[in-house]
Amino acid sequence: MVDLKQTLSRLLTIPGVRQAILVGRDGLLIEGMTREGKEDIEAIGALTTTSFSTAEALGKEISRGSLVGVIMEYEHGLVSVDPLGDFALMVTLSDNASNIGRVRHLVKSSRSEILEALDIA
């Protein structure tokens, strides 16, 4: 059985990644880990779910296909959101965009083990 905390902790080993949050599409926290405890993980998960749903609706409206990820760049950091099937999202908060490729690669390569741990594969 895959340990979700172990999987999330691998994301935190990437330089600049401050938080890794696994959230259900309903906005409820499944698991989260943080390098710094400043932000409210549950609130971030809920808000991210809403913004992801909005981005999905936009994609349907403009006929661009399924949403495969969202990257939001802010003045002081980056938020990356990757869907894991129809039931969950992986959210990562980073200090900057320098390692976004590593983050997205690790999320994609861990996808099947996360889904297995959630028992929704």
C-alpha positions in Angstrom: 0.0 0.0 0.0 1.3 3.4 -0.9 1.7 6.0 1.8 0.3 9.3 0.6 2.5 11.3 3.0 5.6 9.6 1.6 4.5 10.5 -1.9 3.8 14.1 -1.0 7.1 14.4 0.9 8.9 13.6 -2.4 7.4 16.7 -3.8 8.7 18.7 -0.9 12.3 17.6 -1.6 12.2 19.6 -4.8 13.9 23.0 -4.1 11.3 25.8 -3.8 8.3 23.6 -3.3 6.6 24.7 0.0 3.4 22.7 0.0 1.9 19.6 -1.6 -1.8 19.1 -1.1 -4.1 16.3 -2.3 -7.7 17.5 -2.4 -10.9 15.9 -3.6 -12.8 17.5 -6.4 -15.4 18.4 -3.7 -12.9 20.7 -2.1 -12.2 18.5 1.0 -8.6 17.8 2.0 -7.4 14.3 1.5 -3.8 14.8 2.6 -1.4 17.7 2.8 2.2 18.4 3.7 4.0 21.7 4.2 7.5 22.9 4.5 6.2 26.0 6.2 3.0 26.2 8.1 1.9 29.7 7.1 -1.0 29.0 4.7 -4.2 27.1 5.6 -3.9 23.9 3.6 -7.7 23.2 3.8 -8.6 26.6 2.5 -6.1 26.4 -0.3 -7.5 23.0 -1.3 -11.1 24.3 -1.4 -10.2 27.5 -3.3 -8.1 25.6 -5.8 -11.0 23.2 -6.5 -13.2 26.1 -7.4 -10.6 27.7 -9.6 -10.0 24.4 -11.4 -13.7 23.9 -12.0 -13.8 27.4 -13.5 -10.9 26.7 -15.8 -12.6 23.4 -16.9 -15.7 25.3 -17.8 -13.7 27.8 -19.8 -12.1 25.0 -21.7 -15.4 23.5 -22.6 -16.8 26.9 -23.6 -13.9 27.5 -26.0 -13.8 23.9 -27.3 -10.2 23.2 -26.2 -10.7 19.8 -24.8 -10.1 18.4 -21.3 -8.1 20.4 -18.8 -4.7 18.7 -18.1 -3.4 21.2 -15.6 -3.4 24.7 -14.3 -0.4 26.9 -13.4 -1.1 30.2 -11.6 1.8 32.6 -11.3 1.7 35.2 -8.6 4.0 38.0 -7.6 5.6 35.8 -4.9 5.2 32.3 -6.1 3.5 29.7 -8.2 0.5 27.3 -7.7 0.3 24.2 -9.9 -2.8 22.1 -10.1 -2.9 18.6 -11.7 -6.0 16.5 -11.9 -5.8 12.9 -10.8 -8.7 11.2 -12.4 -12.2 12.5 -11.8 -12.0 12.6 -8.0 -8.8 14.4 -6.9 -6.4 17.2 -7.6 -2.7 17.6 -6.7 -1.9 21.1 -5.7 1.7 22.4 -5.2 2.8 25.8 -4.0 6.3 26.9 -5.1 8.5 29.9 -4.5 9.1 30.3 -8.3 8.8 28.6 -11.7 12.4 27.3 -11.9 11.4 23.7 -11.0 7.9 23.5 -12.3 9.0 20.8 -14.8 10.3 18.6 -12.0 7.1 19.1 -10.1 4.8 18.2 -13.0 7.0 15.2 -13.9 6.9 13.8 -10.4 3.1 14.3 -10.1 2.5 12.6 -13.4 4.9 9.7 -12.6 3.2 9.3 -9.1 -0.3 9.4 -10.5 -1.0 5.7 -10.6 0.3 5.1 -7.1 -1.7 8.0 -5.7 -4.9 6.7 -7.3 -4.1 3.2 -6.0 -3.7 4.6 -2.5 -7.1 6.4 -2.9 -8.5 3.1 -4.2 -9.9 4.8 -7.3 -7.5 3.5 -10.0 
